[in-house]
Amino acid sequence: MRRPPITGVILAGGLGRRMGGVDKGLQLLNGYPLVAHVVERLMPQVDELLINANQNAERYAAFGHRVIADAIPDFAGPLAGLHAALTAATHPLVATAPCDSPFLPADLISRLWAAFAAAGADLAVARTFDQPHPVFCLCRRSLLPHLTDYLASGQRKMAGWYAQLKVVEVAFDDEAAAFENINTRAELGRFERPGTAD
């Protein structure tokens, strides 16, 4: 089966609570904002790239991609970002990645797509060993009404929504380190190369 075009979205809509309330995607790692690392790795894998952000829209727009905000108020989490992406996407499939995972795999989308197509799934989710990574997913844009209803019921947990869908988990055990995410300033410092700190 030929792969249809895919819209990628970088989820940068959170409050960065564990990093002291700063806009996490704009924090520097080795001299570049975290989101810039994700753009560089995700952009070659998709046909359109969006950035989901709820603050500092002009700074995110400087990366050259359309910035979309949540339609669901009050920083409702990654499902609100996916909802915004499904609403704005040009293409029939939508892939997500978080702004705090600067090492994401170069073959993320191809592997998600292969499993998604083979299973006839609604949604494919990356997994390393026994740990699923729901913010790394590929899903059908046509799931928008289903997700809208789920969010309207007050639900916010990704796992709860996934449980209602045909989901395939895709093993990335060979690239587990690529899913390292950076939630705190200490973690940011741990990945900083000497001589590149701001």
N, C-alpha and C positions, 0 to 999 in steps of 0.2 A: 504494500500500500504506500502510495506517495504521501509524504508528510505535508499536511496543509500548512499555510503560513501561521506563525505563532506571534502573539503579542507578549512580550516580557514586561513585568512590572517589578520595580525595586520598592520594597516596603520600607518606607522611612517616615511613617506617620506617627510613631510613638513619642512618648514623653521623655524617654531616656532616664527613668527614675533611678536605676541602679548606677547611673553615671553622674548623679547629682543634678538631674533635671536639665541637662544640656541637650541640644539637638545632636543625637548620636552620629547620624550620617555625615555631619560636617566636622567631626573631630578628626584630627590629623593622625595618620599612621604613615611613618616613613616619608613625611613631607606632603602627603596628599590626603584629602578627606576620605573617610571610609567609603562613602558612596562612589567616589571616583574609581576606587579599586573594583567595586562591584560592577559599575558601568563597563569598565574595560574588559571584564571577564564574561559578562552576560551578553553584551551587545552583539558580538559576532555569532551568537547562537540563536538569535531571534530575528524576526522580520520587522518588528516595531518595538521600541522601548519606551515605557512610561515610568515616571517616578511618582510614587504616592507619598505626599508630604502634606502636613497640616500646619506647618509654620515655615518661615524663611523660603517661601516659594520662589522669590527672585533669585536667591542664591542657588537653589536646586536647578532652576531654569538655565542657569549659566552653563550647565553640563550639556546643553544642546538637545534635550528631550522634553516632551510635554509633561508638565507637572499636574497631577490630579489630586484633589483633596477628598477626604471622606465625605460622603453624604450623610452618614450616621454620625450624630454629634458626640462630643465628650471623649475623644480619643478612645474609641471603642475596641481597638486592637486590630490584629492582622486580618480578621475576617472582614472588618469594615474597609480595609485597604483592598482586599480581593474584590469586595462588592463594587468599590469605585472603579477598579480595573475592568471588571466584567462589563460595567456600564460604558466605559470609555473605549474599550478595545476595538480595533478595526478588524481583527482577525478572529476566526472561529475557535481557536485554542488560546489559552492564557496560561503563562508560566510565571511563578513568583519566586523571588529570592529576597532575603532581608538585607538591609543596608549595613548590617554589622558582621557580615560574613565575607571578608575580603579575599578569601582563598578558594571560593567556590569552584567546583570542577569545570574544566573546559569542555567536558562531554556530558554535562548535566542534562541538557535538553535532549540530546540524541538518545540517551539511555532512558530518560523518562518517557519519551515518545515511543520507543521500541516496545516497552512493556505496556504502555497505555493502549497502543494499537493491537498488540497480540491478545490482550485481555478483553478488548472492547469495553474498556472502563469509562467511568465518568471522570475519574480523577486518578492520577498517579502521584505517589508521595515518595520522596527519597528516604532511605533508611540506612543506618550504619549499625551492624550487628543487631541488637534487639531494640535499638533506639530510633523510632521514626522521627523525621524532621518535617512536620506539617507545613512549615513556611516555605519549604522547597517543593513546589507541586506544579503539576500540569493538569489543567481541567478544561472542560468545555464551556465556552461563553454562554451556551444555552442553559447553564445552571443558574443564571442570574435570578429568575423568578423564585426558584427553590431557595436560594440563599437569602433573597429579600424577605421571604416569609419567615425563614428561620430567625433572622435578625429582628424582624418586627415582633416576634414572640418574646423578645428580651434575651434570647440566647446569644452567647458570645464565644463559646469554646469551639475551637476548630475540630477537636475530636468528636464532639457531639454531632456536628454537621456531617463530618465524614462518615459517621456510623450509619447515616441514612442513604448513602450512595454506594455505587459499585466502585470500590477502591482497589488499586493494585499498589503494593509497596515494592520499591525498587532498591535492591541491595547495592550499596556503595562501600562495602567493607574494605575494598582495596584502596579507597580514597578517603578514609575516615577523617584524616587531618584537614581535608579541604572544607569540612563543615564546622571547623572551629569558629565560634562567634565571640564577639568582643562586647561584653556587657558593662565592664567597669574600667576605671582608669588604670587599675593595676594590670588588668588583662591587656589593655592598650600598651602599657609599658613593656609587658612581657614579649610582645611581638615587634617592638620597635628595634630597628637596626641601629647600632651605635653610630652616632654622628648625624642622625636624621631627625631627631626630636625637634619640635617647634621651640 
